[in-house]
Amino acid sequence: MRVAVIGLGYVGLVTAGGLAEWGHDVLGIEVDPGRLETLRAGRLPIHEPGLDGLIARHIAGNRIHFASDAHLVSSAQVVIIAVGTHDGNGGWQTDTIRRCLGDIVPMLADDVVLVIRSTLPPEFVPTLAGFIDGVRAAADRSPIPVVINPEFTREGNAIQDFLFPERVVIGVVRDDVGAGVRSMRNLYRAVDAPILTLPAADAVLAKLGSNLFLATKISFANELAALCDAFDADVSSVVDAMGRDKRIGPAFLRSGVGFGGSCLPHQVTMTIRSAEQRAIDVPLLRAVDQINHDQRSSFVDRLERGLGGSLKGRRIALLGLTFKPGTDDLRDAPALTIALSLVTRGATVFAYDPMPSARTAARRILPAITVTDDVWSALSNADAIGLVTEWPEFIDLDWSEVRRVVRGDTLVDGRNVLDPATIDAAGFNYTGFGRQVGTTRAPSRTVAQKLQSVAVGSIASSNGFG
Ligand code: UGA
């Protein structure tokens, strides 16, 4: 099929690459000249493992083209909108998508299907059909089918998630004769997963609900970790035992500094705001948000306690800056809040992240800290170590050697990925979240190994462009 993707950010580029892989002809439209130039030069403006190779292959095979001229969409059979809907401040904004629809919709062919892939505020959905019909009518064009097709891809694993989804959700905004849904089924014909056709509002809530539930699981795990600390239990063993119950499952129950990134934190706060505007109380989501914020300060408190109650004048080695391994994304990364808080409490911070583009961005965002180009420079003479992102490089460190180069013995593991017994044996005073030294259990090792294999796979297939 001839598909146009409007907006070549994270979601748009993954969608373009995945659709080309399935044999569709993809035209990517990007209005930002700098971004377009980068793409045409064969580079990606974002880091996603394997995506650069995928896109380069399909550019070479003439299956993907990039352009800025929106008029070119007039010959597309499917037009996918993937522009941003965050306001950058924990809220929604629909100005970009309205402007984009206002520009694009008049040019579309009558037999097109218009697909919204951007994550949408639920309150925007009831206005969508009327808005698009209005734009068509003003241009003297007939109405077109419109569907919402939310994405469920994770950064760092996006290509796999796109090509092998667990479900495809199609939310029907307007599809008078069913041509829109038929085209979508054709677009996804390579997929071996249920294709769920839902009313538009249900599709939007299914997308939001998935992320809200994942966020809830993480905050639950963090509350559970506090109980484990209080009752001298090890959260890794507790979660391992719980997760074997299929009704619970082991995923997204790892405690630590909490969730970051451009999706989970924003979608929790945005949903709280949307609910408040409709006078709906959402105490669970408020608690999820609060617990998540508290984890970041609790991490700083743990470092402070380890250093005898004051961070003033102490040198902290911060390991990891990105919101998770396998990405260079610093959006709402716990490390940034933590670094700022450490500096505010009088510490000097030396931070390191294996991703070069993340280091460059962190230097710009956080001039008050020193970002080093190798892990040993960050560790050298540190009074305490704080691990914030579970990059395999950190898990694999020779911790006895690390102990020799640092000044102090405090180590706070903000992702519960190090083996407390190994760290203890290396001469450190280990603090995790809900983990007890001297009670190493096999399951915690299993979690670390799984993380390691995922992240190593991601890194192996990346080229470091950010
Ligand atoms: C998330 C969802 O997982 C995707 O399904 C969704 O498509 C995407 O948002 C989106 O809406 O676009 P992503 O933001 O890439 O994906 O990151 P996640 O893998 O969900 O991780 C989010 C945060 O939770 C990270 O900071 C991670 O370290 C943290 N996390 C994850 C935990 O603290 N504990 C866990 O057990 C798992």
Residues whose N, C-alpha, C, O or C-beta is under 5 A from the ligand:
A	BS01	UGA	E151 F152 T153 R154 E155 I218 A251 F252 L253 R254 G258 F259 G260 G261 S262 C263 L264 F323 K324
